[in-house]
């Protein structure tokens, strides 16, 4: 489905990002994985994905720093003949607190990583896609950005911003041959939810129409569909992969 394609995935060495990278590699894509800090985990993921055959490259850096996006673009220019086909903006952080207890730094740090980081990557890599008149951008939103959540003013604002940015970018880049969509995950079992007790997870599942928490592979399957030619006529959409939690 993605043979010969080159994909950049931020936050790509664990959780949802790793599941997406695995799905892409299994389907023939070369991947560039951006990560912030865990060198051992990054090397382990790269070695695992390399077993599928395609090239796997690592770029260490914080997406909140615009220089990280520039370094990724530089790698593409030097080693991939200026060709990037897919960008998945998956990197993100949380810092949940009630608004009255949330400091300016608590708010800004989440906005910088989730919203600004997505912008920096889109800006740099869409410029390369425009030259080829082809490309796919998938931004990771959240159901929290669609319906809000208590103690998540910062996170919900960042994800709602990603939704708006996705729609604007889709209109801006569509005639350049670039599709831009967002995925809004619901309650997905990742490292972020591993701290919850079984009782808390059971309570959460009761509020989900399908009666279970999602898996990273559920998000990866949606990303694979959007990145492939099967999604060739889809742009400017926010697809909720949430088991029906916001119906």
N, C-alpha and C positions, 0 to 999 in steps of 0.2 A: 504493500500500500504506500510506503514512503521510501522505496528503494532509491538511493542516490540523493535523497534530500538531506539538508543540514538543518538541525534544530538547536536552538539555544533555550535552555531551561534554567531559570533562576530558582534557587532553593532546591536544587535537583539531586541532592545526594541522600535524602531520606524522605520518609512519609509519602505524601502525594506527589512531590516532585520526582522522587525515585521511581514510583509506580508509572508515572508518565514516561520517564526516560526509558524504562524497561519495555513498555509497550511500543515506543517509537523504535528502539533498537531491534526488537523482535521483528519489526516490519521494515527493516532495512535502512533506517535513518542514521546518519552520523549525528552525534550529540556533543554539544558544548555545555558542560554543567557548571553553573556558578554557585559558589558556596561562600559562607562568611568566615568560619573558624575551625571546624573540625577536620583537620588534615587526615587523620587516620580513617575516619568514616568516608571521606571523599575518595581516598585511594582504594578503599575496599569496594566502594560502589563502582568506581571506574573499572577495576579489575573484573568485577562480576559482569558488567555490561559489555566489556570487550569480548567476552566469550560468545556473544551473539554475532560477532563479525565486523560490524561497522566501527569507524573511528570514534574514540571517546576522548575528549579533551576537558581539562579542568581549569577553571579560572577562579582564583581566590579573591574575594573583595566584597565590600558592603555595598549593596545596591543603592543605599541612601547617599552614597558618594558618586557623583556623576562621572568621576574618573573610571569607575569600574565598567560602566557601559562603554566608555571610549576604548578601554583595553580589550573588551570583548570584540568590538568592531575592528580593532587593529588585528586581532588574531584571525578574524574572518578574512580580512584583506590579505594577510600574509600567508595563511595556510589553506584557505578554502576558496581562493580565486575571487574574493569579494562577493561570494554567493552565500546568502542565508535564506532559507525557505520558510522557516517556522520560528516564531518566538513565543515562548510560554512564560509569562510573568507570574511565577508562583511564589516567589520569596515573600515572606511576611512575618510580622511579629504581633504579639498581643501584650497588653499591659493593663489588665482589667482593674478598674477601681470605680467607686461611686464618683460622680462628677464633682461633688463638693470636696472630695479628698484628692482629686486629680491635680497634680501640679502642671505648670506650663510645659515642663520637660516631659512628663508622662504623656501628654497629648501630642506634642511636637515629634517626639521620637517615633511614635507609631505612624504618624502622617508621613514623616520623612522616609521611613522604610517601605511602607505599603503603597502609598500614593505617589510620592515623588520618585521612588525607585522605579515604579512602573513607567512613569513618564520618561525618565532618563533612558531606559532601555528602548522604549518605543521610538523615541526621537532618533537615537543613533542608528538602530537597525532598520527602521522604516526607510531611512535615507538610502541604505544599500538595496532594499527591496524595490524601491522606486526605479532604480537604475535598471533592474531586471524586469520591471513591470509585472512582478508576481510575488506573492507572499501571503503568509497567514500569521496573524497575531491572536493569541489567546490569553486573555487576562483573567486572573483568579479573583473573582469578587467573593461574595458570601451572602447567605440569607440574612446575616446581621446587617448588611448594607441595604437590604430590601425592606426589612421590617423593624430594624432596631433591636437592641437588647440592653437591659439594665446593666450598669457598670461597664458598658462598652461604647461610651460616647466617642472615644478616640478611634477605636477599631471600626465601629459602624460608619463613622464619618469617612474614614479612609476607603472603605469598601464601596460606599455610596458614590464617592468621588471617582472610583475606578469605573463604576457603571456609566457615569456621565462622560468620562473620558473615552471609554470604549465606543459609545454612540457617536461622539463627535469625530473620533479618529476614523470610524467606519465611513462616515460621510465624506471626510476629507480625502481618504485614500482609496475609496472604491474604484474611482475612474483610473487609478494607477495600477489596477489589477491586484490590490491587496485587500484581503478580507480580515475584518476585526470583530471578534466576538468575545464574550465573557462567560465563564462558568461560575455559578454561585453554589458552592457546596453547602450541604446542611451539616448534620452532626456526623463527622467522619472519625473513625478510630485511628488516631495517630499518636505521636508522642505527646501532643498537647492534651489529649483526652486520657492518656494513660494514668494520670494522677487521680482520676476520679475513681470512686469505689464502685463495686458491682451494683450496689443499690442505687447510686446516682445514675449509672448507665441504664439501669432498668426503668427508672423514672423517666429519663429522657426518651427511651424507646416507646413508652406509652403515649407520648405526644406526637409520634411519627406515624403517618398513615400506614406505611408498610410494616410497622411494628419492630423495626430493627435499626441499629446504627449502620451507617454506610462504611464501606471499605475504600482505601485509596484506589483500588482497581476500578471502582465505580466511576471515579473522577477521571482516571486514566482512559477508560473506554470512551467517555464523552470527548476528551481531548483528541484522541486518535481519530474519531469520526470527524471532528471539526477540521483537523489538520489535513485529512486526506481528501481525495477528489469526491468522496461521498458527500462532503459538505460544501461542494463547489458553488452552490447558489445560496449559501447562508452567510449573511453578514449583518452586523449591527444588532445582534441578538444576545440576550442574557439568558442562559439556559440553567435553570435550577436543577441540581442533582441532589435532592434532599429527602427522598422517600415520601414526599408529600407533606413535609412539616409546615409549610406556609400556605397550604390550600385553604 
